[in-house]
Amino acid sequence: MSYRVQRKFISSTFKVNNQICKVFLERLNQQPNKFWIWNVGFAIGKSNRQLNDWYWQRKNKRARSLNKRLTGCQGIKTISLGFKEVLKLRWHIAPGDALLIDCTSAEPEKQFKAWQFFCRNRPEWYVDHNKKEFYWTRPPYPTDPVWNQGIIIPRIPDDLLANTYSELYYQCFDLKPRS
């Protein structure tokens, strides 16, 4: 029996031709308002072990080989599929929590441009151009007064890839009045 505390961690693996792609979601830090920021990691490699070694920053040849390549052998196609996977996984986090995508690859400018291209039609994503980071907060936002009106029940929309702007904002949660 183990008494080790398990971290909250979400991942998804998919294949593009002969390469394995993996998206990682891990709790990064807790904000003063009790909501969490989740770090998003995305890697393309030959094996699951190589991807895990890269994400956990192991000091071995498997992990170092991923630092040299941004998109693997398949090109920009893998980044677009990775962004779609992030859009699907974002519904696993609690309401009020935020996702953080930072551009810390071997070529951060190139990575920032690619992620920015996919966020161009998504006004709910906040882009920090100085730090090269992208933020998305699951509705309802922590500053929304709806938190004081009742109990928030998370709801997953029918279209996982749709944006959560304007009228779609209220389809992401239900409000149960306090009794």
N, C-alpha and C positions, 0 to 999 in steps of 0.2 A: 504494500500500500504506500502510495506517495502522498506527501503533504505539500508538494510544490504548488504554488499559486499559478494558475494558468492565465496567461494574458488573453485579452479579447483580441481575436485575430480572424480575419475572413480572407479567403483566397479563392481564385477561380483559374482553372487551367484549360486551355484550348489549343488546338493545333492549326498551323497554317502550313500546308504541304508537309514537309518533313521536319519542321521546327516546332518546338513547344513554346507557347507563350503563357505567361502567368501574371495575373494582376493580384497584388497584395493590398489589403486594407488592415491597418494596425492603429490602435489608439496611440496618439502621439502625446498629448497633454490635456489636462482638464482646465477649462476656463474658470474665472471667478464666479460665473453664473451657473456653475455645475454642469455645463455642457462640455462635450469632448470635441477635440479636433482629431480627425483621422488622417493619417498619412497614406498616400496612394503610391505604390511601387509597381512598375511594369517592366518586365524583362522578357527577352527572347533568347532561347538557348537550345542546346542539344539534349539536355536531360533535366529532370526535375531536381536532382541533387545540385546541378550547376546553378539553377535559378535560385534555390534556397541558399546556397553558399554566397551568391552575389547579394541577396537581400539582407542577410544577416552579417554582411561584411567580413566574411572569413578571409583569412590571409593565405590563400592557396591559388594554384594555377587556374582552377576552374572559375573562380570568382574574378580573377584579374582578366581573363580572356573576354568577359562580357563588358568590361569597362571600355574596351577599344571600339566596339561596334554599337551603333544606335539602333538600327533596324534589323539586324540579322542579315540574312541573305535574300529576304523577300521584298525589301523596300518599304515604301510608305504604307503599303496595304496592311501591314501588321499594326502600325500605329492607329490606323482608323478602326480596325477590329478591337484593339485594346481600349480605345475610347468608348466604343459601344459596350464593351464589357464593364467598364467603370460606370456607365449610365445604368446598367442593369444591377450592379452590386450596390449602388448608392442607396437602394431602398432597404438594405439590411441594417443601416445605422438608425439610431433612435431620433425621434423628432427633436429639432433644435441643434443637433450635432452638425459639424461641418466637415467637408472633405478638403484636403490640401493636396494639390499636385504641384510639386516643385521640379524645376528643370535643373537637374544636377548630373546630367549624363556626361559623356565624353565631349559632346558638342552641345552645350546648353542653348546657344542662340538658335541652332537648327531645330532643336527639340521645342523651344518656346514658340517658334513660328508654326510648327506643325500643330501643337495643341491649340494655339490661337486660331488657326484655320478652322478647327472643329468646334470651337466655342463662339464663332462669329454670329451664329443665329440663335444663340442661347443667352438672353439678357440676364438670366438669374445667376450666371457665373460671374464672380468678381475677379478681375485680372489685375495683379500687381506687377506693373512693368519694371519697376526698379529691382524687385527681388526675383522676378521671373517665376511667379507663383499664381496658381488658380485656386479659387475658393468656391465651394458650393455648400449652401446650408439647407438641410432638409426642413421643409415647412412643418409647423409654423416657426418663424424666426424667433430667436430668443427675446427680441425687443417687442414682439407682437403682444398687444394687450389681451389676446385670446387666452393666454396662459392663466390669467387671473379669473377668467369667467367659468372655468370648469376643468374637467379632466380630458386630456388629449389622448385620443385613441389613434394610433398610426394606421394609415390605409395605403395600400399599394395601388397606384392607378392602373388602368387597363393597358395603356401604352407605356412601357417601362422607359422608352427612349425619348418620350416627349419632354418638352421643357415645363417648368413649374412656375411660369410667369402669369400674371393677371388672373383670369378666371380659373385657370388650372391649379392655382395655388391652393384653393379650398377643397380640391378633390384629393389631396394628399393626407388629409386627417379628418377625423370626426371629433366633435366636441360633445362630451357628456356633461350635462349640468350637475353641479354638486348638490347633493341632497341635504 
